[in-house]
């Protein structure tokens, strides 16, 4: 099944890559939609109760939603800000370092964690509902140094989706922060994908149980195929959205589209 999913994702990526650039207005609208959807989905995976529409109101109008926690508002605005920052990092040639990860965490957890935002944990932790035991906090700096060194080495021919998914698994296993590890993991996946020329992955909150089960199997049993499939399908979600825009553009202009 993994080979089939990756083949499908690769084929859609190649179709998109071989097309003429989408109209600027279309790309802009897709990006704006993604900022809202991603901010909603990545925080909803962690229990945020803002709906997609409420998230849009918070991000676009700056309006607070009655009955919702301040933390929930901060989570979605921080996610949006982190994604905008990540776009700039993805388009640069700067290596992904520990400083990159720490800054990403700082943006995501600003106003939520206080001085712990942007700093590794200094306490032992357990992951709720998981059998996986993260390393002692004294090991975290060394583990993160090794982790970012592996990212800097690149995929070495590994499919970009596999490379990104395995980076997520390893990072989540280290669990370097007191909170926000899942959100940072998913951001790192997208940084790696965008640098490889792929669209970002959109993990859906409706797939939360499957997403968590797949991570658990990867960390406890060492079987990562299910999580790679989950990640590939999250990438395919965005590929389909890009290709849908491409098809609309082609239908409006027969000369627009894939070169043969």
PyMOL commands that set and color helices and strands:
alter all, ss='L'
color gray80, all
select helices_A, chain A and resi 2-17+24-44+52-61+70-91+98-108+114-116+137-153+160-174+181-195+205-220+225-252
alter helices_A, ss='H'
color red, helices_A
deselect
rebuild
show_as cartoon
